[in-house]
Amino acid sequence: MVSAYNETYFYAAASGAYAYFVNDGSLFYFTNFYGSRSGLLYLFYLSAYKVLLTADKRISVTDTYPQGLFGNRITRWLQDFMAPFYIYTNWRYSCILIDHDALSGGDVLLESSGQRQHGRSRTPFMKATVTIKGGGLTGFSTTFNHQQTTVQCEHY
């Protein structure tokens, strides 16, 4: 769908959530998320936050999630207050192409992960695989906060 400002987005009617994204032909990435953080769209947002559209398995994509996406209100307020001087918590994202089979219709398997970096320590909080077949999403599997969720997409 497209907003009044010509921004493309996914909308989840069940949760009322919006995930805004950009696909420039070489990179697919989310720009913003609004809504419930307990639905499937949020898990997909975390799993496919930034995906390089290439067949090269050697290239890994890394980025940081927005600071306001995680933590409770007190933690976010403290981080906002200290931000001009020190960023004490970062939420890192990485994604790599695991399999690309151009001979069988373009099956693609992506693996992504999220890590919380607090000082010098790093703690994984998300691990996901995204499956694409024939140019369309066929499913994704995410472990987020020690809870496993698997989604299979049906195309009509």
C-alpha positions in Angstrom: 0.0 0.0 0.0 1.1 3.6 -0.4 0.4 6.5 2.1 -0.7 10.0 1.3 3.0 11.0 1.4 3.9 8.3 -1.2 5.5 6.0 1.4 5.1 2.2 0.9 4.0 0.2 3.8 2.6 -3.1 5.1 -0.6 -3.0 7.2 -1.7 -5.7 9.6 -5.4 -5.4 10.1 -5.5 -7.8 13.1 -3.1 -5.6 15.2 -3.5 -2.2 13.4 0.3 -2.0 12.9 2.1 -0.3 10.0 5.6 -1.0 8.8 7.0 1.5 6.3 9.7 0.3 3.9 11.8 1.2 0.9 12.8 -1.1 -2.0 15.2 0.7 -4.3 16.1 -2.3 -6.4 19.3 -3.2 -4.6 18.2 -2.9 -1.0 15.0 -3.5 0.9 14.8 -1.9 4.3 12.2 -0.7 6.8 12.1 2.9 7.8 9.5 3.0 10.6 7.1 0.9 12.6 3.9 1.9 14.3 1.6 -0.3 16.3 1.5 -3.3 18.5 4.8 -5.1 19.2 3.1 -8.4 19.8 2.0 -9.2 16.2 3.5 -11.0 13.3 4.2 -7.8 11.4 6.6 -6.7 14.2 8.4 -10.0 14.0 8.8 -9.6 10.3 10.0 -6.1 10.7 12.7 -7.3 13.1 13.6 -10.3 10.8 13.9 -8.4 7.5 14.9 -5.0 8.8 17.5 -4.5 6.0 18.0 -7.0 3.1 20.5 -6.7 0.3 18.9 -7.8 -2.9 21.9 -9.8 -4.4 22.8 -13.4 -5.2 26.3 -13.0 -3.6 26.5 -15.0 -0.4 29.7 -13.3 0.8 28.1 -9.9 1.6 26.6 -9.4 5.1 24.4 -6.4 5.9 24.6 -4.8 9.3 22.7 -1.9 10.8 21.3 -0.6 14.1 17.6 -0.7 15.0 16.1 2.6 16.1 16.8 3.4 19.8 13.1 3.9 20.7 12.1 0.5 19.5 13.2 -1.5 22.6 13.4 -1.2 26.3 10.9 0.3 28.8 10.0 3.9 29.2 12.6 4.6 31.9 15.4 3.0 29.9 14.4 5.0 26.8 14.2 8.2 28.7 17.6 7.7 30.3 19.1 6.9 26.8 17.5 10.0 25.3 18.9 12.2 28.2 22.4 10.7 27.8 22.4 10.5 24.0 24.3 13.7 23.3 27.2 12.4 25.5 27.1 8.6 25.4 25.0 5.9 23.7 25.1 3.1 26.3 22.8 0.6 24.5 22.8 -0.3 20.8 20.5 -2.8 19.1 22.4 -4.4 16.2 21.0 -6.1 13.2 22.8 -8.4 10.7 21.6 -10.3 7.7 23.3 -12.7 5.2 22.2 -14.7 2.2 22.4 -18.4 3.0 21.1 -19.9 -0.2 20.1 -18.7 -3.6 19.0 -21.2 -6.2 18.4 -19.4 -9.4 17.8 -22.6 -11.3 14.7 -23.6 -9.4 12.8 -20.4 -9.7 14.9 -18.2 -7.5 14.5 -19.8 -4.0 16.2 -17.5 -1.5 17.0 -18.2 2.2 18.1 -15.4 4.4 19.4 -15.5 7.9 19.2 -12.6 10.3 20.1 -11.9 13.9 19.7 -9.1 16.5 22.1 -8.3 19.3 21.8 -6.0 22.2 25.1 -4.3 22.9 25.3 -2.8 26.4 28.8 -1.5 27.1 31.2 -4.2 26.0 28.8 -7.1 26.3 26.6 -8.4 23.5 23.5 -10.4 24.0 21.5 -12.0 21.2 17.8 -11.3 21.4 16.6 -12.4 17.9 17.4 -15.0 15.3 15.4 -15.5 12.1 15.3 -17.1 8.7 13.3 -15.6 5.8 12.3 -17.8 2.8 11.5 -16.3 -0.6 10.4 -18.3 -3.6 9.5 -17.0 -7.1 9.9 -13.4 -6.0 7.4 -13.6 -3.1 7.7 -14.2 0.6 6.9 -17.9 1.5 7.5 -17.7 5.2 9.8 -16.8 8.1 10.8 -18.3 11.4 11.9 -16.1 14.3 13.1 -16.7 17.8 12.5 -13.5 19.7 12.9 -13.2 23.5 13.2 -17.0 23.7 9.9 -17.6 21.9 9.9 -19.5 18.5 7.4 -18.3 15.9 7.1 -19.9 12.4 4.9 -18.3 9.7 4.0 -19.9 6.3 2.6 -17.5 3.7 -0.1 -18.6 1.2 -0.5 -16.8 -2.1 -3.9 -16.6 -3.7 
